[in-house]
Amino acid sequence: MLIPDDILFSSDIVDFTIRKDAYYAPLILSNPKLIASHTVAGLYVICYVYVNDFPDMVYYMGSDFINSISNVFGLTQQPALEDSGIIQVQEQPYLNLRGNNVLIGFVDTGIDYTQSVFKYEDGTSKIKFIYDQSIPGTPPVGFPLGTEYTNEQINAALSADNPQEVVPHVDTAGHGTFLASVAAGRPVEDYIGAAPDSEIIMVKLKKSYPFYLDHYYVPPEQENAFSSTSVMLGVEYILQKAEELNRPVVLCIGIGSNYDSHDGESLLEDYLFNTCSIPGVCTCISVGNESQARHHFFQQITPNEAPVNIDIRVGENAGDIFVIIMNKYSDRISVSVRSPTGELISRVPAKAGRTSTTQLILERSEVSVSYYFPVGGSGNQATIVRIRNATPGVWTIIVYGDIIIDGQINAWLPLTGFVSPTVEFLSYTPYTTITSPAINLGPIRCGAYNSFNNSLYPNSSWGPTRHSQDVPDFVAPGYQVGGFFPTGYGTMNGTSVSAAITAGACALMLQWGIVDGNDSGFNTTAIRAYLIRGCRRSDTIQYPNVQWGFGTLDLMQSFVYMRQV
């Protein structure tokens, strides 16, 4: 579909994703108000319309609307390779693994391509492609937006007096640059990445459209807010380039979200699950840093029990608050809301697809309650409470059990950085704090630990998920890990760093299996199995568990056990 170059960068656009075989798909795809569409993996269609025309599309989708709108993701970082057994593998003469002929793809904030850690000895770049979704220009063939930069263009920029005049791509946040240096950095003095001979494909994600920034109440100062549609486009691009180059590829995804249903069955998670069975592809995702954020509430209720109070402490100037409450499809709940001054919004009947909005009389706050049922592949009920201009004090969401059989009530506040730090549940639990898309059963899901004292990184998200007790799969170093920002060498904490270390380890595995011809069927499932088997474990801890998974990453031990298969 041909469209003007800049139209998809307008603030009046909204994107959403549908299944290509959905009954209503022909109605949307033939609608003249559809501006552009892009098919991903032959199964999903990303659609773009003007905000004013979006209600027409919502009408077609019916109850599937909640499954099709974009989720919003943020970075899973909070501003030691020997401990992962990676250096030992690099130095083992009979293995000789450094990631040769393997690609590592990132969907992130971009990359500072001028850093020495991304250059070969002759000054040329190890970055094969940069797909910058944030710059209007010449997109990759078949893609609807953004600008593509090739290795040849990057090398021309590196030879120029002003590289930015040739390739005007920047990584303002520095997150993508850092992860790429950890996973694939070339030797610089005493520094070396996990897979130094691998090559890089970087996708810089486009910021979410204003429609979603407002829908999810993303704070205006949060610049790193990315839609699931942009992530899906980025992953599709990386896989296409790997296929063109006939190379195995590792996908490193260091972002997460708390906005969705946490059932692991969104369209993005479904897509990522499908990548995990492809030989020559390995998908690694960080589990998030939410265990101590006080952003998860859980309570088990029984039939005829008194209503449950979900109390939220709100500080001064906290702004807007988004809360999602989930219950199983067998149950039905409804809610009322009480403000800190005692003003009560009476019980809102649970009618799927309906939103009730109330402007408080004695406060500036506005409260909306929305119900969605059934949601995604799980069929569960989602209740979304949004509070605009939240008054400081304790807000209470009162949950009524209209029909209770299962009785599990979960509620989540947004990801750290997407809600004021003064907002938290009074009654919270660190369990079930894995962020999307790591809830998905397919990819390798990485937690973090402190490799200096062998303790769990305190903020690393805990399982279980609604589908699996055994999450995370394992932990990798995620505290004070060294790497390169656009400003130079530094350290970073968080599970996104753990995912980058794991991605580098997986690149070495793919070299052994695919490039060196030892197992041409290597995929995410096989690599995860070998890495889990080779994990180091303490005699004092029972495995698997919801904090450490199956143990700490030890690539060398994985290879030792592979020899015994």
C-alpha positions as CSV (number, residue, x, y, z in Angstrom):
1,M,0.0,0.0,0.0
2,L,1.7,3.2,-1.2
3,I,1.4,6.2,1.2
4,P,3.2,9.5,1.7
5,D,6.5,9.1,3.4
6,D,5.7,11.0,6.6
7,I,2.1,10.2,7.2
8,L,2.7,7.3,9.6
9,F,4.7,9.7,11.8
10,S,1.7,11.9,12.4
11,S,0.4,12.2,15.9
12,D,-3.1,11.6,14.6
13,I,-2.4,7.9,13.7
14,V,-3.2,4.8,15.7
15,D,-1.8,1.3,15.0
16,F,-3.3,-2.0,15.9
17,T,-2.8,-5.7,15.1
18,I,-5.2,-8.3,13.9
19,R,-5.0,-11.9,12.9
20,K,-5.0,-12.3,9.1
21,D,-7.6,-15.1,9.3
22,A,-9.9,-13.2,11.7
23,Y,-13.5,-13.2,10.4
24,Y,-13.6,-9.4,10.5
25,A,-10.2,-9.0,8.8
26,P,-11.6,-8.5,5.3
27,L,-13.9,-5.8,6.6
28,I,-10.9,-3.8,8.0
29,L,-8.5,-4.5,5.1
30,S,-11.0,-3.4,2.5
31,N,-12.1,-0.3,4.4
32,P,-11.1,2.9,2.6
33,K,-10.2,4.6,5.9
34,L,-7.3,2.1,6.4
35,I,-4.2,4.1,5.7
36,A,-1.6,1.3,5.6
37,S,-1.1,-2.3,6.6
38,H,1.8,-4.7,6.9
39,T,1.6,-8.5,7.1
40,V,3.9,-10.2,9.6
41,A,4.8,-13.9,9.2
42,G,1.8,-14.5,7.1
43,L,-0.4,-14.6,10.2
44,Y,-0.8,-11.1,11.6
45,V,-1.6,-7.7,10.0
46,I,-0.4,-4.4,11.5
47,C,-2.9,-1.7,10.6
48,Y,-2.7,2.1,10.6
49,V,-5.7,4.5,10.7
50,Y,-6.4,8.0,11.8
51,V,-7.6,8.3,15.4
52,N,-11.0,9.7,14.3
53,D,-11.5,6.6,12.2
54,F,-10.4,4.1,14.8
55,P,-14.0,3.6,16.3
56,D,-15.1,2.2,12.9
57,M,-12.4,-0.5,13.2
58,V,-13.3,-1.1,16.9
59,Y,-16.8,-1.8,15.8
60,Y,-15.6,-4.5,13.4
61,M,-13.4,-6.1,16.0
62,G,-16.1,-6.3,18.7
63,S,-14.8,-8.1,21.9
64,D,-11.5,-8.8,20.1
65,F,-10.6,-5.1,20.4
66,I,-8.7,-5.5,23.7
67,N,-6.6,-8.2,22.0
68,S,-5.7,-6.0,19.0
69,I,-4.7,-2.7,20.5
70,S,-1.0,-2.1,21.0
71,N,0.6,-2.8,24.3
72,V,3.3,-0.3,25.5
73,F,6.8,-1.5,26.6
74,G,9.6,0.1,28.5
75,L,13.3,-0.7,29.2
76,T,14.1,-3.4,31.8
77,Q,17.3,-1.8,33.1
78,Q,17.9,0.1,36.3
79,P,20.6,2.8,36.0
80,A,31.2,-10.6,34.3
81,L,31.3,-12.8,31.8
82,E,33.6,-15.2,33.7
83,D,30.7,-16.0,36.1
84,S,28.6,-17.2,33.1
85,G,31.2,-19.6,31.8
86,I,31.5,-17.6,28.6
87,I,35.1,-16.6,28.8
88,Q,36.1,-20.2,29.4
89,V,34.2,-21.2,26.3
90,Q,35.9,-18.4,24.3
91,E,39.3,-19.6,25.4
92,Q,38.7,-23.3,25.1
93,P,41.0,-24.2,22.1
94,Y,38.9,-27.2,20.8
95,L,35.6,-25.2,20.9
96,N,37.0,-21.9,19.5
97,L,33.7,-20.2,19.8
98,R,33.3,-16.4,19.5
99,G,30.1,-16.1,17.6
100,N,31.6,-16.3,14.1
101,N,29.0,-16.0,11.3
102,V,26.1,-15.6,13.9
103,L,23.9,-12.5,14.0
104,I,22.5,-10.9,17.2
105,G,19.4,-8.8,16.6
106,F,18.2,-6.1,19.1
107,V,14.8,-4.3,19.3
108,D,15.8,-1.4,21.5
109,T,16.8,2.3,21.6
110,G,19.4,2.2,18.8
111,I,23.2,2.0,18.8
112,D,26.1,4.4,18.8
113,Y,27.8,2.9,15.7
114,T,30.9,5.1,16.2
115,Q,32.0,3.2,19.4
116,S,35.3,1.3,19.0
117,V,33.6,-1.8,20.5
118,F,31.6,-2.1,17.3
119,K,34.5,-1.8,14.9
120,Y,36.9,-4.3,13.4
121,E,40.7,-3.7,13.4
122,D,40.5,-2.1,10.0
123,G,38.0,0.5,11.2
124,T,34.9,-1.0,9.5
125,S,31.7,-1.8,11.3
126,K,30.5,-5.1,12.6
127,I,26.9,-3.8,12.4
128,K,25.2,-5.3,9.3
129,F,22.1,-3.2,9.4
130,I,20.3,-0.5,11.4
131,Y,16.6,-0.2,11.0
132,D,15.6,3.2,12.6
133,Q,11.8,3.3,12.9
134,S,12.0,6.8,14.4
135,I,13.3,8.5,11.2
136,P,11.1,9.1,8.1
137,G,12.9,8.2,5.0
138,T,13.6,5.1,2.9
139,P,12.2,2.1,4.9
140,P,13.3,-1.5,4.3
141,V,11.7,-3.1,1.3
142,G,8.1,-4.1,2.1
143,F,8.1,-2.2,5.5
144,P,5.7,0.7,6.1
145,L,7.9,3.2,7.9
146,G,11.4,4.2,9.1
147,T,14.8,4.3,7.5
148,E,17.3,1.4,6.8
149,Y,21.0,1.8,7.0
150,T,23.3,-0.8,5.5
151,N,26.8,-1.9,6.5
152,E,28.1,0.0,3.5
153,Q,26.4,3.2,4.6
154,I,27.6,2.8,8.1
155,N,31.2,2.3,6.9
156,A,30.9,5.4,4.7
157,A,29.8,7.3,7.8
158,L,32.7,6.1,9.8
159,S,35.1,7.3,7.1
160,A,33.4,10.8,7.0
161,D,34.5,13.8,9.0
162,N,31.0,14.0,10.4
163,P,29.4,10.5,10.5
164,Q,26.0,12.0,11.5
165,E,25.7,13.7,8.1
166,V,25.9,10.3,6.4
167,V,24.0,8.1,8.9
168,P,21.9,10.4,11.2
169,H,21.1,7.6,13.7
170,V,21.6,8.2,17.4
171,D,20.9,6.3,20.6
172,T,19.8,9.0,23.0
173,A,19.0,6.6,25.8
174,G,22.2,4.4,25.5
175,H,20.3,1.2,26.4
176,G,20.6,-0.5,23.0
177,T,24.3,0.5,22.7
178,F,25.0,-1.0,26.1
179,L,23.3,-4.3,25.5
180,A,24.9,-4.7,22.1
181,S,28.4,-4.1,23.6
182,V,27.7,-6.7,26.3
183,A,26.4,-9.3,23.9
184,A,28.7,-8.7,20.9
185,G,31.4,-6.1,21.7
186,R,34.8,-6.4,20.1
187,P,37.9,-6.5,22.4
188,V,38.8,-3.0,23.6
189,E,41.7,-2.9,26.1
190,D,40.6,-5.3,28.8
191,Y,37.0,-5.4,27.7
192,I,35.3,-8.1,25.5
193,G,31.7,-9.0,24.8
194,A,30.2,-12.4,25.1
195,A,30.2,-13.2,21.3
196,P,32.9,-10.7,19.9
197,D,32.9,-12.2,16.4
198,S,29.1,-12.1,16.0
199,E,27.6,-9.3,13.9
200,I,24.7,-7.0,14.8
201,I,21.4,-6.0,13.5
202,M,19.9,-3.1,15.5
203,V,16.3,-2.0,15.3
204,K,15.6,1.4,16.9
205,L,12.0,1.3,18.1
206,K,9.6,4.1,17.3
207,K,7.9,5.8,20.2
208,S,4.3,4.8,20.7
209,Y,1.6,7.0,19.1
210,P,0.0,9.7,21.4
211,F,-3.2,7.7,21.4
212,Y,-1.6,4.9,23.4
213,L,0.5,7.2,25.5
214,D,-2.7,8.7,26.7
215,H,-4.7,5.4,26.9
216,Y,-2.1,3.9,29.2
217,Y,-1.4,7.2,31.1
218,V,2.3,7.1,30.2
219,P,4.1,9.9,32.0
220,P,5.0,12.7,29.6
221,E,8.7,12.6,30.7
222,Q,9.0,8.9,29.7
223,E,10.7,8.9,26.3
224,N,11.3,5.1,26.0
225,A,7.7,3.9,25.4
226,F,7.4,1.5,22.5
227,S,4.3,-0.2,21.0
228,S,4.0,-3.9,20.5
229,T,3.5,-3.3,16.8
230,S,6.9,-1.7,16.6
231,V,8.5,-4.6,18.4
232,M,6.7,-7.1,16.0
233,L,8.0,-5.1,13.0
234,G,11.5,-5.1,14.4
235,V,11.6,-8.8,15.0
236,E,10.2,-9.5,11.5
237,Y,12.9,-7.3,10.0
238,I,15.7,-9.1,11.9
239,L,14.4,-12.5,10.9
240,Q,14.1,-11.4,7.2
241,K,17.7,-10.1,7.2
242,A,19.0,-13.3,8.8
243,E,17.2,-15.3,6.1
244,E,18.7,-13.2,3.4
245,L,22.2,-13.6,4.8
246,N,21.6,-17.3,5.5
247,R,22.9,-16.8,9.0
248,P,21.6,-18.1,12.4
249,V,20.4,-15.3,14.6
250,V,19.8,-14.5,18.3
251,L,16.9,-12.1,19.2
252,C,17.7,-10.1,22.3
253,I,14.6,-8.4,23.8
254,G,15.4,-6.2,26.8
255,I,12.0,-4.5,27.3
256,G,8.9,-5.3,29.2
257,S,5.3,-4.2,30.1
258,N,2.8,-4.5,32.9
259,Y,-0.1,-3.1,31.0
260,D,-1.5,-6.3,29.6
261,S,-3.3,-9.3,31.0
262,H,-0.2,-11.3,32.0
263,D,-1.6,-14.4,30.4
264,G,1.2,-14.8,27.9
265,E,-1.2,-15.0,25.0
266,S,-1.1,-11.6,23.3
267,L,-0.5,-11.4,19.6
268,L,3.1,-10.3,20.1
269,E,3.7,-13.2,22.5
270,D,2.1,-15.6,20.1
271,Y,4.4,-14.4,17.3
272,L,7.5,-14.7,19.5
273,F,6.4,-18.2,20.5
274,N,6.4,-19.2,16.9
275,T,10.0,-18.0,16.4
276,C,11.2,-20.4,19.0
277,S,10.7,-23.5,16.9
278,I,12.7,-22.2,13.9
279,P,16.1,-23.9,13.5
280,G,18.8,-21.3,13.6
281,V,16.8,-18.8,15.6
282,C,17.1,-18.3,19.4
283,T,14.9,-15.8,21.3
284,C,16.0,-14.3,24.7
285,I,13.8,-12.0,26.8
286,S,14.4,-10.2,30.1
287,V,11.9,-11.0,32.9
288,G,11.8,-7.4,34.3
289,N,12.8,-5.7,37.5
290,E,9.5,-5.5,39.3
291,S,9.7,-7.8,42.4
292,Q,10.3,-5.0,44.9
293,A,8.3,-2.3,43.1
294,R,5.1,-3.0,45.0
295,H,3.3,-3.1,41.7
296,H,1.5,-6.4,42.1
297,F,-1.5,-7.3,44.2
298,F,-2.9,-10.8,44.8
299,Q,-5.7,-12.2,46.8
300,Q,-7.6,-15.5,46.8
301,I,-11.3,-15.0,47.5
302,T,-14.2,-17.4,48.1
303,P,-17.9,-17.3,47.2
304,N,-20.0,-15.1,49.5
305,E,-16.9,-13.4,50.9
306,A,-17.0,-9.7,51.7
307,P,-15.7,-7.4,48.9
308,V,-11.9,-7.2,48.6
309,N,-10.2,-3.8,49.0
310,I,-7.2,-3.0,46.7
311,D,-5.6,-0.1,48.4
312,I,-3.2,2.2,46.5
313,R,-1.0,4.7,48.2
314,V,-0.6,7.9,46.1
315,G,2.0,10.6,46.8
316,E,1.9,14.3,45.9
317,N,1.8,15.3,42.2
318,A,1.6,11.6,41.2
319,G,-0.3,12.4,38.1
320,D,-2.3,9.7,36.4
321,I,-2.7,6.0,37.4
322,F,-3.5,2.9,35.4
323,V,-4.5,-0.4,37.1
324,I,-5.3,-3.7,35.4
325,I,-7.2,-6.3,37.4
326,M,-7.4,-9.9,36.1
327,N,-9.6,-12.8,37.1
328,K,-10.3,-16.2,35.5
329,Y,-12.9,-16.7,32.9
330,S,-15.1,-18.8,35.3
331,D,-15.5,-15.8,37.6
332,R,-17.0,-12.4,37.2
333,I,-16.1,-9.4,39.2
334,S,-17.3,-5.8,39.4
335,V,-15.7,-2.8,41.1
336,S,-16.3,0.5,42.9
337,V,-13.7,3.1,43.7
338,R,-13.2,5.3,46.8
339,S,-11.1,8.4,46.7
340,P,-8.8,9.5,49.6
341,T,-11.4,12.1,50.7
342,G,-14.1,9.4,50.9
343,E,-15.9,10.2,47.7
344,L,-17.4,6.9,46.4
345,I,-18.0,5.9,42.8
346,S,-20.7,3.3,43.2
347,R,-20.4,-0.2,41.9
348,V,-20.1,-0.3,38.2
349,P,-21.8,-3.3,36.6
350,A,-19.5,-5.7,34.7
351,K,-20.6,-5.3,31.1
352,A,-18.0,-6.3,28.6
353,G,-16.7,-3.6,26.3
354,R,-18.3,-0.8,28.4
355,T,-16.5,2.1,30.0
356,S,-17.9,4.3,32.8
357,T,-16.3,7.6,33.5
358,T,-16.9,9.8,36.6
359,Q,-15.6,13.3,37.4
360,L,-15.3,13.6,41.2
361,I,-17.2,16.5,42.7
362,L,-14.8,17.6,45.5
363,E,-11.5,16.7,43.7
364,R,-9.9,17.3,40.4
365,S,-9.6,13.5,39.8
366,E,-11.5,11.7,37.0
367,V,-12.1,7.9,37.3
368,S,-12.9,5.5,34.5
369,V,-13.7,1.8,34.8
370,S,-13.6,-0.5,31.8
371,Y,-14.5,-4.2,31.5
372,Y,-13.2,-6.6,28.8
373,F,-14.3,-10.2,28.5
374,P,-13.2,-12.6,27.1
375,V,-9.5,-11.5,26.7
376,G,-7.1,-13.1,24.2
377,G,-6.4,-16.8,24.1
378,S,-7.0,-17.2,27.9
379,G,-10.6,-16.0,27.8
380,N,-10.1,-14.2,31.2
381,Q,-11.8,-11.0,32.4
382,A,-9.8,-7.8,32.5
383,T,-10.9,-4.8,34.5
384,I,-9.1,-1.5,33.9
385,V,-9.3,1.4,36.4
386,R,-7.8,4.7,35.3
387,I,-7.5,7.7,37.6
388,R,-6.6,11.0,36.0
389,N,-5.0,13.7,38.3
390,A,-5.0,11.3,41.3
391,T,-5.5,13.1,44.6
392,P,-2.7,12.2,47.2
393,G,-3.7,9.7,49.8
394,V,-5.0,6.1,49.7
395,W,-7.3,5.2,46.9
396,T,-9.4,2.0,47.2
397,I,-10.7,-0.2,44.5
398,I,-13.4,-2.4,46.0
399,V,-13.8,-5.7,44.2
400,Y,-17.1,-7.6,44.3
401,G,-17.3,-11.3,43.5
402,D,-20.4,-11.5,41.3
403,I,-19.5,-15.1,40.3
404,I,-16.6,-16.8,42.1
405,I,-15.3,-20.3,41.3
406,D,-11.5,-19.9,40.9
407,G,-11.3,-16.8,43.1
408,Q,-7.8,-15.5,42.2
409,I,-7.6,-11.8,41.9
410,N,-4.4,-10.2,40.4
411,A,-3.8,-6.5,39.9
412,W,-0.8,-4.7,38.4
413,L,0.4,-1.1,38.3
414,P,2.5,-0.1,35.3
415,L,6.2,-0.9,34.9
416,T,8.7,1.1,37.0
417,G,9.2,4.4,35.2
418,F,5.7,4.4,33.8
419,V,4.0,5.5,37.0
420,S,5.1,7.9,39.8
421,P,7.5,6.2,42.3
422,T,5.1,7.5,45.0
423,V,2.3,5.1,43.7
424,E,2.2,1.6,45.2
425,F,-0.1,-1.1,46.5
426,L,-0.4,-1.1,50.3
427,S,-0.7,-4.9,50.2
428,Y,1.7,-6.3,47.6
429,T,3.5,-9.4,46.7
430,P,6.8,-9.9,44.8
431,Y,5.4,-13.1,43.1
432,T,4.0,-13.1,39.6
433,T,5.9,-10.0,38.6
434,I,7.4,-11.3,35.4
435,T,6.7,-8.7,32.7
436,S,5.3,-9.2,29.2
437,P,6.5,-10.6,26.8
438,A,8.6,-12.9,29.1
439,I,5.4,-14.5,30.3
440,N,5.4,-16.3,27.0
441,L,6.2,-20.1,27.2
442,G,8.5,-20.1,24.1
443,P,11.6,-17.8,24.6
444,I,14.5,-18.1,27.0
445,R,13.5,-15.9,30.0
446,C,16.4,-14.4,31.9
447,G,16.5,-13.2,35.5
448,A,19.4,-11.4,37.1
449,Y,21.8,-12.1,40.0
450,N,24.7,-10.4,41.6
451,S,27.8,-12.3,40.4
452,F,30.0,-10.5,43.0
453,N,28.5,-12.3,46.0
454,N,26.2,-14.9,44.3
455,S,23.0,-13.3,45.6
456,L,19.8,-12.7,43.7
457,Y,19.6,-9.3,42.1
458,P,17.0,-7.8,44.5
459,N,14.7,-6.3,41.8
460,S,14.7,-9.2,39.4
461,S,11.1,-10.2,38.8
462,W,9.7,-13.4,40.3
463,G,7.5,-16.1,38.9
464,P,5.3,-17.9,38.7
465,T,3.2,-16.8,35.7
466,R,-0.4,-17.8,35.1
467,H,0.9,-20.6,32.8
468,S,4.2,-21.8,34.4
469,Q,5.7,-22.3,37.8
470,D,9.2,-22.5,36.3
471,V,10.0,-18.9,35.5
472,P,12.6,-17.5,35.1
473,D,14.4,-20.2,33.2
474,F,17.6,-19.2,35.0
475,V,19.5,-16.1,36.1
476,A,22.6,-14.4,34.6
477,P,24.8,-11.6,35.9
478,G,22.7,-8.4,36.1
479,Y,24.4,-6.2,38.7
480,Q,27.2,-3.7,37.9
481,V,27.8,-5.3,34.5
482,G,30.3,-3.4,32.4
483,G,29.7,-2.2,28.9
484,F,29.7,0.8,26.6
485,F,27.3,3.7,26.5
486,P,27.5,6.4,23.8
487,T,29.4,8.4,26.4
488,G,31.9,5.5,27.0
489,Y,32.5,2.7,29.4
490,G,30.1,2.3,32.4
491,T,28.0,-0.3,34.3
492,M,24.3,-1.2,34.3
493,N,21.9,-3.2,36.5
494,G,18.8,-5.2,35.5
495,T,17.5,-8.1,33.7
496,S,18.0,-6.6,30.3
497,V,21.7,-6.9,30.8
498,S,21.2,-10.5,31.9
499,A,19.3,-11.1,28.6
500,A,22.2,-9.6,26.6
501,I,24.8,-11.9,28.3
502,T,22.5,-14.8,27.6
503,A,22.1,-13.7,24.0
504,G,25.8,-13.7,23.6
505,A,26.0,-17.2,25.1
506,C,23.3,-18.4,22.7
507,A,25.3,-17.0,19.8
508,L,28.2,-19.2,20.8
509,M,25.8,-22.2,20.9
510,L,24.5,-21.3,17.5
511,Q,28.0,-21.2,16.1
512,W,28.7,-24.6,17.5
513,G,25.4,-26.1,16.3
514,I,24.6,-24.4,13.0
515,V,27.8,-22.8,11.7
516,D,30.2,-25.6,12.7
517,G,27.7,-28.2,11.6
518,N,27.2,-30.1,14.9
519,D,23.4,-29.8,15.1
520,S,21.6,-28.0,12.2
521,G,18.3,-28.3,14.2
522,F,19.4,-25.9,17.0
523,N,16.6,-23.6,18.0
524,T,15.4,-21.8,21.1
525,T,13.9,-24.9,22.7
526,A,17.1,-27.0,22.3
527,I,19.4,-24.2,23.4
528,R,17.3,-23.5,26.5
529,A,17.4,-27.2,27.4
530,Y,21.2,-27.3,27.2
531,L,21.6,-24.1,29.2
532,I,19.2,-25.2,31.9
533,R,20.9,-28.5,32.2
534,G,24.3,-26.8,32.6
535,C,23.2,-24.2,35.2
536,R,25.2,-24.0,38.4
537,R,23.2,-24.8,41.5
538,S,23.6,-24.3,45.2
539,D,23.2,-27.2,47.6
540,T,21.1,-25.0,49.9
541,I,18.5,-24.0,47.3
542,Q,15.7,-26.2,45.9
543,Y,15.4,-25.9,42.1
544,P,13.5,-24.8,40.1
545,N,12.1,-21.9,42.0
546,V,10.4,-18.6,41.1
547,Q,13.5,-16.5,41.8
548,W,16.5,-18.4,40.5
549,G,14.7,-20.6,38.0
550,F,16.9,-23.7,37.4
551,G,20.1,-21.9,38.6
552,T,22.8,-19.6,37.3
553,L,24.0,-19.5,33.7
554,D,27.2,-21.6,33.1
555,L,27.9,-22.0,29.4
556,M,31.0,-24.0,29.9
557,Q,29.2,-26.6,32.1
558,S,26.5,-26.8,29.4
559,F,29.1,-27.8,26.9
560,V,30.6,-30.3,29.3
561,Y,27.2,-31.9,29.7
562,M,26.5,-31.8,25.9
563,R,29.6,-34.0,25.5
564,Q,27.9,-36.6,27.6
565,V,24.6,-36.7,25.6
